[in-house]
Structure formats: C-alpha cells, structure tokens
Amino acid sequence: MAKTARRKQMEAVALYPLDWVEERSGLVGYTKWFLFRKVPHDISWAQTLGAAALTAFLSQAITGVVLAMYYKPDPNAAYGSVVNITEELTLGWLVRGMHKWGASVFIILLFFHMARTFLFGAYKYPRELNWVIGVLLLVSGMLEGFTGYLLPWDQTAYWATAVGINLNATAPFLGPFLADFLRGGQDIGTETLARFYSMHMLLIPGGLIALITLHLYLVIRLGVTSPPWSKDGAGVEREEVVVGRRGLVEPRPRGDGAGVEVRGRPEA
C-alpha cells in the first residue's frame, strides 16, 4: 500500500535527527554493519555460546554496579554491608545471588565457547589473534572471580583467598613477589581487601571491556566460522547493491560515495 503524503512527512520529521547524526558521523551505518552480516547457513546453537558469555558478563557488570553502591570495602564494615544488602535492601538478595552465581555461569560459558572454537577449528588462520584474545579473556575472567571472592570478608572468603595467595607464592621467581603484592603486606588485612576491591571493580573490568571490544571487532571483520561438516565456506562474495536514500533505513554506504556500496573483496 502506497504511503500518503502526510505519512511521508511524519516519517521524514521523525527520522531527521538520526539522518543528521548519520550524515555527520556515520554511526548508524557502522551500527548496521556491526549488527547485520552474512553468516553460514548451517550454523547451530553452538555458535551462540559467545553471545551467551557476553550476556553473562553484562549481567555481572550491571549487578556489580548495584552492589558497589552499598558495599563498604573496609574490614570492619565489609561483612555487615553484605548482610545489609542480602537482608535489608529491596531485592538485594536477588541481585547478590545473580552476581554470585553469575560468576560461575560466566566462566562455564567461556570454557564451553573456547571448547567449541577449538573443536570447530576456529582458532586457525586468520583467527589466531582472536584465539589469543579469548585465552586472555578466560584468564581475566578467572582473576575477576578470584578477586571478588574475598569481598564478603567472611571465614570462607578469608581462608580461600589465603590458599589462593599461598599457591601463587609457590610459583618460581615471581611467586613470592606476587603474593606480597596481593596481600599488601605479610598478612591478609585492610590492604589486601582494598587491593582486591580496586582490581575487582576497576583494573580487571577495564581490561575485560577492552578485550571484549577487540574480540567482537575481529569476529565482525573475519566472519563466523563454518562448522567442520559445512560444504560452503564463510565469507561468500556479495554482489553490488545500489542504494538510494541514505540515513537510518539505508545508511550511507562505505565505498566510492556514488551510491554504490562495494561489498566483499574485488576480483583480481
């Protein structure tokens, strides 16, 4: 059904701000390039493990911010603040439970995702760098869990952290220095809690966000790996698509700037 002149005018008014931003920044076009792309036709639910791990990370980030608003990183008040979150804060028990168990879910999904990547051969050329980044993400995720384990400041958290630090101390050469750095002294105390809190809230999450951003960029750039049993490889050449209107619905193409979007690699 043809659009009326009034409807066209209303759409133009509604889309004008986005078209204005797109013409000057290209953000809408890059967003479409990021979200909409061709993938192998015979992929399965196994390819969603990475997205599931990302969802778990976002859940951890959101619940962690909420918990940080009420947590007190002081040995004399840490345990009391955790009890207050669990028993007094509205839905605090839910937020803390999601954060506590979500940490395990995040690590498990990372392991499953890496196992799928290994079994499908997605670590091979040209995706070696993305595999290395994935390994760093796994290590960073485990460090995030380790530093967060001490924060409740109860008996379980204290002695589990003591065991973990003592294990690090047995490493050759750097082990003793690493243990002293984590403790902030000879014994676990105020300095230890402050260091673990800063690493758990600032240092490691910042590294995770940077690694995840680079990981997603490489996934978009290199494409999704076809399953081992696939007959068709990923990255099939695309035809040229002539686009007219540029903006939200049909963003400005990346190409020669003449309204022709060049997709895929040019033939030699």
Secondary structure as GFF3:
##gff-version 3
##sequence-region A 1 268
A	DSSP	alpha_helix	5	25	.	.	.	ID=ss1
A	DSSP	alpha_helix	27	35	.	.	.	ID=ss2
A	DSSP	three_ten_helix	45	48	.	.	.	ID=ss3
A	DSSP	alpha_helix	49	68	.	.	.	ID=ss4
A	DSSP	alpha_helix	78	87	.	.	.	ID=ss5
A	DSSP	alpha_helix	92	119	.	.	.	ID=ss6
A	DSSP	alpha_helix	128	149	.	.	.	ID=ss7
A	DSSP	alpha_helix	155	169	.	.	.	ID=ss8
A	DSSP	alpha_helix	175	183	.	.	.	ID=ss9
A	DSSP	alpha_helix	190	198	.	.	.	ID=ss10
A	DSSP	pi_helix	199	203	.	.	.	ID=ss11
A	DSSP	alpha_helix	204	222	.	.	.	ID=ss12
A	DSSP	beta_strand	241	242	.	.	.	ID=ss13
A	DSSP	beta_strand	260	261	.	.	.	ID=ss14
###
